[in-house]
Amino acid sequence: MAFARPHVVAISGSLSRPSKSRTLADKIAAAALARVDLRLSSFDVLDAGPGLGAAFSRSELSSEALAIVEAIENADALIAVSPVYKGSYTGLFKHLFDFVSPTALINKPVVIGATGGGHRHGLVVEHQLRPLFGFFSALTIPTSVYASDHEFSEGEPVDPMVLDRIDLAGAQLGSLLLSRRTGAISHREHAIPAASAA
């Protein structure tokens, strides 16, 4: 029996392109893809259009912004990465998640990551991003990824420790997606057939 590939949505809070945060998210996705066949959609807040910041309610979102919110809600897993602004994720990144249904991410695997100017911002992933997804009761992957500017070269992460964490986070996400698919197969194989009508 064929099963649909899990759909992973990578979302970056970056306000510029090219973006280290989006590159980091895509690298984590590639590490997961090396372990499990998946379908990837990548976005950043710029894809939501200039109307995102002007929206006060979900009904005021542009079609572009609403499409991203719905992709996040319907994904099988998320990779969420933001540049660090003033010791936290970007305001538009948080504003985007303000429109996500509070129940849409329950038990959904999420890899969290951030990029910043130096290591003093490294705990943003634990003190800001992990609590955000804890509110949604999401299943945040144990390994988070933080990368400083000096750990990139020509827009690509090159530091060995960062690369190791990218690989580990991707492996953990891939293993979780595989176990969920295997569990679904096992559940179907052991399901009790419905009683035939008399």
Order of alpha helices (4+ residues) and beta strands (2+ residues): beta-alpha-beta-alpha-beta-alpha-beta-alpha-beta-beta-beta-beta-alpha
